[in-house]
Amino acid sequence: MKLLGSVVLLLVLGSALAFKSYSGYQVLKTAPLTPAAMPYVNRLSRRFDFWGTPHVGKPATVMVSPEDAPIVITALNRMRISHEVLIADLGPEVERERAETEALRLTLPRKPRVAAYDRYLTFEEIDAHIHETVAANPDVASLLDLGLSYEGRELHGIKLSNGAAGQKSVWFDCAIHAREWIAPPVCLRIIDEVLADPALRDLADWYVLPVANPDGYSYAWTDDRFWRKTRRPNEGSSCVGTDPNRNFDFLWDSAGDFCSEVYPGSSAFSEPECGAIGNFLSANADSLVLYVAVHSYGEYILYPFGHTVEPVPNVDDLIAAGTAAADAIAAVAGTRYSVENSASGLYFTYGASDDYAYGINAVSYAYTFELTGGGSGGFNPPPSLIQIVVDEVWPGVKALVEYTLAN
């Protein structure tokens, strides 16, 4: 173990020059937000990095650099939003997580055709798993090839089907935000379960995309743990990337600066990753019944729309299906997910993938799952809790699919 520890230390130190340091960064946590506070928090979120989606009645967390901390603290004080320092120095937390990740990669290698839930997987490992799964199950699994990311990575997902003509279909994508590492294990668990159960394949054709933002996801592993966006450069700016969940062609909003974590891009579908997903949804709109984007964190099941609290026509069905999922999750270990309209916290969003699926392609049921957070990164629990998260979320996914296909 001493030798392993030395190897891990060398790996971490060897890449330290490339990896962004978060030394001196703080994470602030507010008191539960009031409706009056939300417009101000919404404006702050366009400039500063809020973790999770701010909601009325819930605390918000925001990561600030040493230079930005006085600005944000002054703004919160001026708005009379009480707050505390949740993490005084993020740097050691990030390095500790990196050391643990490297140690687990060395001691827990991924077995072919087996999804790992005892550690997080790199993009290359996830992509290899998809190919191995398809090769080992040619009768029910086929490769979903959506094209290339900006940096040339293949957007590979998987289709699971009984081969019957005229089947309805359901879609799941994960990790469209690069730093949300807990999402891909949920997509991999879906694949595992559907492969093992012919009855699930009889319900629908399943499309699963475990990493929807491969460039950003890879960058979060190699360069910047809290990278959120894509990696396409922005002309005229040194700030790289677009928030892919603001880039879909539904009420796309050009507001925002290049450096914002929620910068929506130069145009709708400017990001090839988003365009590829959008093209698939449009091409399969006739069969798609359910769209789910898996994010972290917050323990929410959110339904359209993100730009208004006005109820959509089938809001009762959306709530009922979401509640069935939330109840199934809670039945495992008591974790309670809130079923809410995306804009219910008065944190409005435009150009989101679930809104595009619902509003443009008329997918009857569209949701964003915000998973359990935790750990030093906020967006992912420690590896020791991955299994717990996927174990409790899968019954919710199954209940959601069963409800939507039956109604």
Secondary structure, DSSP 4 states (H G I P E B T S, - for coil): -HHHHHHHHHHHHHTTTTSPP-TT-EEEEEPPBPTTTHHHHHHHHTTSEEES---BTS--EEEE-TTTHHHHHHHHHHTT--EEEEES-HHHHHHHHHHHHHHHHHHSPPPTT---SSS---HHHHHHHHHHHHHH-TTTEEEEEEEE-TTS-EEEEEEE----TT--EEEEEE-SSTT-TTHHHHHHHHHHHHHH-HHHHHH-EEEEES-S-HHHHHHHHHT-TT--S---B-TT-S-B---GGG-SSSS----S-TTSTT---SSTT-SHHHHHHHHHHHHTTTTEEEEEEEEESSSEEEES-SS--SPPTTHHHHHHHHHHHHHHHHHHH----EEEETTTTS----S-HHHHHHHTT--SEEEEEEE--BTTTBBS--GGGHHHHHHHHHHHHHHHHHHHHH-
